[in-house]
Amino acid sequence: MNDSKFTVPNVLRALRYIAFMTVTLGLLMWFLAYTFTNVDEKTQLSTYMLMSTFLFLPHLIDIYDWLVNKFSSDKE
């Protein structure tokens, strides 16, 4: 099992991850809800099906990991 230590860099990394996911998922949900109210019933159904699944979550995690690796100053 991975031994995670409670250090300042780990706490900051966790807060950065939470902020990224909150903003990204918040914008996604806002966009879907905003467009949901401005379309016909057939499109509303497909939008509801999209909102009820978490298809984008693994991709957002991959994007976050890619950004961290790309801009990280810690090269191992």
Buried (B, 14 or more C-beta within 10 A) or exposed (E): EEEEEEEEEEEEEEEEBEEBBEEBBEEBEEEEEEEBEEEEEEEBEEBEEEEEEEEEEEEBEEEBEEEBEEEEEEEE
